[in-house]
Amino acid sequence: MTKTFDQLRLTPSEDELVNHELTFPSQAYRSYFVLEPITHQGITRVSVTARDENMNVLWGSMVCEGNLPSGEATPVALYSAMRTLIRKHLQEPESCHETPLLCAAF
């Protein structure tokens, strides 16, 4: 069975983790996140975006104090660069991390 990315990251260097040949089928990408405070109608929110090496937006979320203490996941919007990466992985049958029973090909 293929190791999860968290299992892989225990030993290699950062450069090895972004080498897709060494981590296949998992793939890590260098990215940044940007926090932009925005106040509208007296309510302060923070626009949180993840960006690739070229600063293209991968995903983003608008977060306010009301979202944070709930402990629930915050919804995010997936942008075109991220959707392209996700679609690539959905087409690769080798990228299965489920139990063998759930991954069996029929």
Protein Blocks (a to p, Z undefined) as FASTA:
>chain_A
ZZdfklmmmmmcfklmmmmklmocbdcdddddddddddeehiacdddddddfkopafbdc
dddfklmmnopacdddddfklmmmmmmmmmmmklccbdfklmpcZZ
